[in-house]
């Protein structure tokens, strides 16, 4: 078994052969305060995951190498429109992608705000000024997160419009052709 390029080692013990270790063989130090860091590669290999097989499209990367966003985009690209179920599946996939992007970008905007607000800068700038500037910078990423949310909502609106303009008239025409009465409409004051 090869893990991280080194034979017969678990990922948490991934020290290159011949590397100098001090007392413990769990990793190398990178920081001056002697905090140990571990490089661990997790590969989710589940049933039907397709990990290890090459993808049909971009660059020969395996399905396990893709991020979740890449997987969602790949799912959207693969959908062929053969029935109304395919259109609804695409709308759900785009909605899921939009929600994921919204959450990720929102969290990253907060993280960016936190990092930039702690920036001390030069002696003549004050801390409040860096916090204000950090909010201004992270607000742009928050706007992008809202755009991703709008992407997901737009996909659901598309699915609803498809249902209203194509599916419902088809169902009503089929009911009239079979002699069944169409669904009653909303009325006020009539019996």
Secondary structure, DSSP 4 states (H G I P E B T S, - for coil): -EETTEET--GGG-PPTT---SS--S--B-STT--B----------TT--TTSBPSSSTT-BGGGS-HHHHHHHHHHH---SSHHHHHHHHHHHHHHHHHHHHHHHHHHHHHHHHHHT---STTS-HHHHHHHHHHHHHHHHHHHHHHHHHHHHHHHHHHHHIIIIIHHHHHHHHHHTTPPPPPPP-SS--
